[in-house]
Amino acid sequence: MYSYTEPREAILEYGHYFLSQGDGWRQVRVAEGKKHGKGVILRFDGVDDREQAAMLIHREIAVARDVLPAAGDGIYYWADLEGLRVEHRDGTDLGRVAYILETGANDVLVTDGKPERLIPFILNDVVLDVDLVNGVIRVEWELD
């Protein structure tokens, strides 16, 4: 699996997981796991052979929000940023955060506005303020 936690193997520390299934989620337990290359290898309880494991390809794995550690000052969970309105420092609406890309150098906010914009998530440089209460990210970014 590909883990978005930092470090990647931190995903193994959570006790309860949810696996996407059709229109919903079902709770699963991890029997064992370890870091492997850029990902993590997991084996769920009750999944004991390759055919059973193959049925789980492309499924999402989630954890309950209340088991996550507090984000800390200047650190944000992607789920908290997605959907926020992005606003230029002059008040121009740049759309909402549709999703976030991980590039290695820095994360990139992708807006759903017209045009779609890719805005580097660099705090105190490009990203001036993240206001979770009011749902706004203020940026210093070139207007096209």
N, C-alpha and C positions, 0 to 999 in steps of 0.2 A: 504494500500500500504506500501511497505518497502521503506523508504527514506534513501539515503546515505548522506544527508546534516548533518551538525553539528551546532546546535542540530537538531534532526530529524524533528521537527516541523517547522524548517526554510523554508522547501519546500513550506509552505503555504504563504510565503511572496512574491512570484513571481506572477506577474499578468497574464502572458500568459503561457500556457502550450501546449505541443504537445503530442499527443497520437499515438503510433504506430498503423498502419493500413495496413495490407498486406505488400506491398513493399514500403510504404511511411509513412507519418505523416500527421495528421490533427490537426489543432489548436482547443483547448477546453478551456473553462473557468471553474474555480472551484466555485461552488455556496456556499459551506461551507466545513469546515474541522477542525479536531482537532487531537491532539496527543492521541494515544490509545496504551498502552503497549509498545512494541518495534517498533511499526509502526505508521502510520497516517491514519486516516479515511478521505476520500474525497467524496464529491458528486459533480459531474459535472452538469452544466446547461444542461437541456434536458434529464437527466437520472433520472427518477422519481420512478422507481420500481425495485424490485429485479431481474426480468428477464432481464431488460436492463443492470443492473449492472453486472449480470453474464456473459454477452457477452463481458465484458471488462477484465475478469480474464486473467492473464498472459500477459497483454499488458505492454509495457514500456511507461513511462512518462518522458518527457524531457523538458528542458527549453532552451531558446536561450542563447548562450555563453555570449552575450553582457549584459545580465541582472545579471550575476554572479558578486559578489564582487571580487576585485583583490585578488589573492591568498596570497600575503604577502611573506616575506622573510622566506625561509625554509619550506614553505607550498605549496603543489602541488595538483592540481586536478588530479584524476586518469586518466582522458581522456588525459592529457598531458604526462603521463608516459607510457601509453599503446602504444606499438610499438617501444619504444626506445630500442636501442642496449644496452645490459648489458656487461660490460667489467671488468674483474679482474684487480686489480691494476698493474699487470705485463703485461697487454695488451691482455691476452687471451679472446677471444670472448665467452661469455656464452649464447648467443642467444638474442632474443628480448623479451620484456615484452609482454606476451600473454594476461594476465589478472592479476588482483590484488585481493587477498583474505583479508577480514576483519576478524581478529581473536580475537579481544578484547584487547589483550596485545599490538599488533602492526600489521600494515598491512604487507602482504607478497607478494612480486613480484613472479610471476610464469613465467618462461621463456619457450620459445618454442624450445630451443636448444636440442641437443642430448648429454647427457640426459636432460630431463626436470629438472629444479632446482626450489626450493622454497627458496627464499632469503628474510629474514626479512628486512623490510624497516625501518631501525633504522639509522637516520642521524648521522653523525660524529662518527659512530662506524662501522657498517656493510656497510652502504652507505657512501662512501667518498665524492662523488660529483655527482650532477645532472646538466648536461649541456644540457639545452633545445635547445639552438641554434644549437649545433652539433648533438643532438639526442643521447646522450650517458649518461648512468649511470655507474659510476665507483664504484666497490665494493671491500671489503676485505672479501672474502668468500672462504672456502675450495674448492679446485679443486679435484674432485673425480677421 
